[in-house]
Amino acid sequence: MIVALLNQKGGVGKTTLAVHLAAALAEKGRTLLLDADPQGSAVSWSSQRESAPPFTVTALAKPTIHRDIEQIAHGYDHVVIDGPPRASDLARSVIMAADFVLIPVQPSPYDLWAAQETVGLIQEAATYKPGIKAAFIMNRKAVNTAISKSAKEALGDLPFPVLTAEVAQRVIFAETAATGETVSEREPNGQAAREVAAFVAELERMAA
């Protein structure tokens, strides 16, 4: 399975979800996290670790990923691609390389507008790759706020499903990013780890 995380707006927590998804998939098979974001946030995360991550992290921010993915993914059971934050040839290449595109969205009008741009890119790619799947995930959600509920309802007007699982805005995500950890390593029984496990399980069901 090749999963790409993409949104045309930066700051939605794309890399955080990519890292945690890769860590979860690494428990089930050999996993590659491909950092296709020119900012290199996933590679920076891995460089903060005291030990090697449980999955391979490789940087490749070139618009040839869709052509090279078969060779890149050789020997891996799972590939997670942390995509770029803007509509570009690189973003299109990432989409074409993926089996499933996950679109992280924060509960804000700006994110919803950007999400529509991402939808357009995926629909464009579907002309050439009809089997591609996509879904939204509500990320960095402020717990018990009306705007989160209304944002999720607004996403219902777009052509892709919204994951039931949501990931809240929690300090532990920032703390573990600074040390190159995952929330499951820091607090395996914490609420953040449970939210990550729920989103990964739902994603796997959708992608099957």
C-alpha positions in Angstrom: 0.0 0.0 0.0 1.2 3.5 -0.9 -0.4 6.3 1.1 0.3 9.9 0.3 -0.5 12.8 2.7 -1.3 16.0 0.9 -2.9 19.4 1.4 -2.3 22.6 -0.5 -2.0 24.5 2.7 1.0 24.2 5.1 0.7 23.8 8.8 -2.0 21.1 8.8 0.0 18.5 10.6 0.7 16.5 7.5 4.2 15.4 8.6 3.0 14.5 12.1 0.4 12.1 10.7 2.8 10.7 8.1 5.4 9.9 10.8 2.8 8.2 13.0 1.2 6.3 10.2 4.6 5.0 9.1 5.4 4.0 12.7 2.1 2.1 12.9 2.6 0.3 9.6 6.2 -0.6 10.5 4.7 -2.9 13.2 3.1 -4.9 10.4 5.8 -4.9 7.7 8.8 -3.2 6.2 7.9 0.5 5.8 9.3 3.5 3.9 8.5 7.1 4.7 9.3 9.1 1.6 9.8 12.8 2.4 8.6 14.6 -0.8 8.2 17.9 1.0 11.0 20.3 0.0 11.0 21.5 3.7 12.3 18.1 4.7 10.3 17.9 8.0 10.2 14.1 8.1 13.9 13.8 7.6 14.4 16.5 10.3 12.3 14.4 12.7 14.3 11.3 12.1 17.6 13.2 12.7 16.4 14.2 16.2 16.1 10.5 17.3 18.6 8.9 19.6 18.2 5.6 17.8 17.2 4.6 14.3 13.5 4.9 13.5 11.5 1.7 13.0 11.1 2.5 9.4 13.3 3.9 6.6 13.1 7.7 5.9 14.3 8.9 2.5 14.1 12.4 1.0 13.0 12.7 -2.6 11.3 16.0 -3.6 11.3 15.5 -7.4 8.4 15.4 -9.8 9.4 12.0 -11.0 8.1 10.0 -8.0 5.3 8.5 -10.0 7.8 7.1 -12.6 10.3 5.9 -10.0 7.9 4.6 -7.3 8.1 0.9 -8.4 11.8 0.9 -7.9 11.7 3.1 -4.8 9.0 0.8 -3.2 10.8 -2.4 -4.1 11.2 -4.6 -0.9 8.8 -2.6 1.2 5.4 -3.7 2.4 4.1 -0.2 2.9 5.1 3.3 1.6 4.0 6.6 3.2 4.7 9.8 1.2 4.8 13.1 3.0 3.8 15.4 0.1 4.5 19.1 -0.6 2.2 21.9 0.6 1.5 23.5 -2.7 -0.2 22.6 -6.0 2.7 21.8 -8.3 4.1 19.1 -10.6 5.6 17.5 -7.5 2.2 17.3 -5.9 0.7 15.8 -9.0 3.6 13.2 -9.1 2.9 12.3 -5.5 -0.8 11.7 -6.2 0.0 9.6 -9.3 2.4 7.4 -7.2 -0.2 6.7 -4.5 -2.9 4.1 -4.0 -4.6 6.3 -1.4 -4.4 10.0 -0.7 -5.1 11.2 2.8 -6.0 14.9 3.1 -5.4 16.3 6.6 -7.6 19.3 7.4 -7.7 21.6 10.4 -11.1 23.0 11.4 -10.8 26.4 9.7 -12.2 28.0 6.5 -8.7 28.4 5.1 -8.1 24.7 5.3 -11.4 23.9 3.7 -10.6 26.2 0.8 -7.2 24.6 0.3 -8.8 21.1 0.5 -10.9 21.9 -2.5 -7.7 22.6 -4.5 -6.3 19.2 -3.4 -9.6 17.5 -4.5 -9.2 19.1 -7.9 -5.7 17.6 -8.2 -6.9 14.1 -7.2 -9.8 14.2 -9.7 -7.4 15.3 -12.4 -5.1 12.3 -11.5 -8.1 9.9 -11.5 -8.5 10.5 -15.2 -5.2 8.6 -15.6 -5.4 6.4 -12.5 -9.1 5.5 -12.0 -8.5 3.2 -9.0 -7.0 5.9 -6.7 -8.8 6.4 -3.4 -8.9 9.5 -1.1 -10.3 10.6 2.2 -10.1 13.6 4.6 -9.0 13.4 8.2 -9.7 16.1 10.8 -6.4 17.0 12.4 -5.3 19.4 15.1 -8.9 19.5 16.3 -9.8 21.7 19.3 -11.8 19.4 21.5 -15.5 20.2 22.0 -15.7 23.2 19.7 -18.5 24.1 17.4 -16.1 25.0 14.5 -14.8 21.4 14.4 -18.3 20.1 13.9 -19.2 22.6 11.2 -15.9 22.0 9.4 -16.6 18.3 9.2 -20.1 19.0 7.9 -18.6 21.3 5.2 -16.3 18.5 4.1 -19.4 16.3 3.5 -20.1 18.4 0.5 -16.8 17.3 -1.1 -16.6 14.0 -3.1 -14.3 12.1 -0.7 -15.3 10.5 2.7 -14.2 11.9 6.0 -12.6 9.6 8.5 -14.7 9.1 11.7 -11.4 9.1 13.7 -10.0 12.5 14.5 -6.7 13.7 15.9 -6.8 16.5 18.5 -4.4 19.3 19.0 -2.2 18.0 21.8 1.1 19.3 23.3 2.6 15.8 23.1 2.8 15.9 19.3 5.0 19.0 19.4 7.1 17.6 22.3 7.8 14.3 20.5 8.5 16.0 17.2 11.4 17.8 18.9 12.9 14.6 20.1 12.2 12.4 17.0 9.7 10.2 18.9 6.1 9.2 18.3 3.4 9.6 20.8 3.1 5.8 21.1 6.8 5.7 22.2 6.3 8.5 24.7 2.9 7.5 26.1 1.7 4.2 24.6 -1.5 4.3 26.6 -2.2 8.0 26.2 -5.1 9.6 24.4 -2.9 10.8 21.5 -1.7 7.3 20.9 -5.3 6.0 21.0 -6.3 8.6 18.4 -3.5 7.7 16.1 -4.3 4.0 16.4 -8.0 4.7 15.5 -7.1 6.7 12.5 -4.6 4.2 11.2 -7.1 1.3 11.7 -9.8 3.2 9.8 -7.5 4.2 7.0 -6.5 0.6 6.5 -10.1 -0.5 6.3 -10.8 2.2 3.7 -7.7 1.4 1.6 -8.4 -2.3 1.5 
